[in-house]
Amino acid sequence: EAVDVVFVKAGEPIPDRAFLVIIPGSKTTISDLEALRHQGWDGQLQRHISGGGHVLGICGGFQMLGRSISDPHGIEGAARTVAGLGHLNVETEMRPEKTVRLSAATSALFDAPIEGYEIHLGETGGPDSARPFAHIGAKPDGAVSPGGQVTGTYLHGLFANDSFRRQFLQSIGVAAGT
């Protein structure tokens, strides 16, 4: 069985049949979160999760899934704190130091290797971080909701590893062989 990847454009709804919604990274997390809300995707995302669907936030998408994003230094404009989507019990604080690195990680979900890269401003933490998405060396990365439906990570490029991708998709109900 093949996997269909659909890029949802402005003005389009999140497909009802989606097993997984991926919220990608962003260079302007707060304004992109505002745009996501303007499109009505926040409500659609809530219905997707309530209906048993899965969500993965990568980098800025991970930050958006938390309770709040704080930008005390005005990195993305005026200094402010905004409410996140609230699907992960974590909070993000934007910081001037940018993390840029290639990362070899291990999936905390499947003990499978993941190679990717990090490029982000800010640090994210909270109770759901006690269930990390991965480990980069000894450091936990990301967060997983209590029921496992919502996950977040700072790792870009994580689906390049065939074993990890296959296990992740199987875990959300997508058939083997993908």
Residue, then its C-alpha position, 0 to 999 in steps of 0.5 A: e500500500a502506498v502513502d499519499v502525501v497531500f500539501v494543503k494549500a491556503g483555502e483548502p481543508i485538511p483532508d478528512r481521510a488523513f491518518l497523519v497531519i504534519i505541521p512543518g517547520s517555520k521561520t516565523t512561528i508566531s505569524d505562521l500560527e496566526a495564519l494557521r488559525h486564520q485558515g480555520w485549520d486549528g478547529q480542523l486539527q482539533r476534529h482530526i485529533s478527536g476523531g483518532g487522527h495523529v499529528l506530528g509537529i516538526c520544529g516550528g510545528f512542534q512549537m505551535l502544538g504546545r500551550s504557549i510561545s513566548d518571544p520576550h526578546g522580540i525576535e519575531g517582531a514585538a515582544r509577546t507571548v501567544a497561546g499555542l494550539g494546546h495539543l502538547n503540554v509544553e511551552t516554548e521560549m524564543r531565544p536569540e541563540k540559533t541551534v543549527r546542527l546535523s543530528a544523529a538520534t534514536s527514536a524513543l518510540f521505536d529504538a530506531p536510528i534517525e538522522g536529521y538536522e536541527i535549525h531553530l530558535g528557542e527551547t521547548g519543555g514541559p510535562d509532555s517532554a518527559r515522553p520524548f520523541a527521540h534522544i540526540g545523544a543523551k539529550p531528549d528531543g521533542a514530546v509525545s502526548p499521553g495518548g501518543q496521538v500528538t508528537g513533536t520534534y526539532l528534527h528535520g529530515l526524520f523520514a529519510n530513515d526507512s526503518f523509522r519511517r516504516q515503524f512510525l507509519q505502522s504505529i498510526g495504522v498505515a500498512a507495512g511496505t510503505 
